[in-house]
Amino acid sequence: MPIICILAAATLVALPAFAQSIVEFSNIEAGDVLDTAPSAFEIRFTHDVTLEQLQLKTDSDEVIDLLESGLPPPQAVFAIPLPELRDGDYMLSWRISGTGGDGAGEDIDFIVVGFHDHSEHDHSDHEH
């Protein structure tokens, strides 16, 4: 019996110090149908992580690198600006790594419906 305890203790010591981070919140989730597209993709993890990749694929197969201006520092909460999203099907793809070298990622497919382009209806010259 003591040999089993020693083996169990040795196994626990061998586990990496980094516990894989889990998504606690995301303002866009797989399968969402959004009446109003958010201005940013917000995601919160249980631990600080490095956001290595965040891309947006449109229904015309255009791929937009949302981190082209540089990687944000390691943190648990991210709010990355999105371009104006008109009606259509989209896929957000993200990839993270943690301090222990562990990585994770997800593809989030979603749809935007009910887009209204308010710039075409400028009523600033009308009296109210």
Steps between C-alpha positions, in 0.01 A plus 500: 500500500779754574639449147167615350506815715857575395410453131193723536706771669767478230234535231358813662844659525560430131190696391585833337454811709282649225138398528341533157299819478131471429277756331278658767317741267479592135263760352479296177438126522474225240159499333406854607260695277565867578258783420773748583867419446725599790778752440750268672555130568517457876632185662601421859714206612555351847876578483729740319570376148671622184256560218709377207240510226162662438361493148161579352386316189208647302250313286695621194805309638688820588724441804572802720784482754361684802842506669694648209604798710677269747434244768346630823692424822406185694179560692171333590262746331510618140285749305618504138331750263302350212441656159143600416314173450217507246245222455672169434668190636828539689760280668725628781808284558715554809803324640666552839801369685565494872810531711559125488501491121154346490280630222133508417276648239151514363307582186183699565246512218229766526255695286418872491146595389313829501799723416402868460742742335424826680760696300269501195223662701664812635221717633725766654364770264136437598331700772359306795 
